[in-house]
Amino acid sequence: MNNVDHLIRQANRIGNFFEAMPDRAEGIEGIANHIQKFWEPRMRIAMLDFLETQPNGQSGETGLSDIVLTAITQNKQRLTPKASIIN
């Protein structure tokens, strides 16, 4: 299993939790918030880079669930880590 497959599985577990919410928009927001708060910048970069090359979120037999793919693509800007400013 490669790193992206591991990240996909992690994201889908998060998605499974939030998909149970009755309000889909609230679930999408919950997924994005969780990834932003708890994933290291390198993890978010790896996922966003993967989606640049595979916009459907599929990696072989592994793929992002619809709600997770929506949450990440709709919140791409806020999930992109801020670059460090060096003076």
Buried (B, 14 or more C-beta within 10 A) or exposed (E): EEEBBEBBEBBBEBBEEBBEBEEEEEBBBBBBBBBBEEBEEEBBBBBBEBBEEEEEBEBEEBBBBEBBBBBBBBBBEEBEBEEEEEE
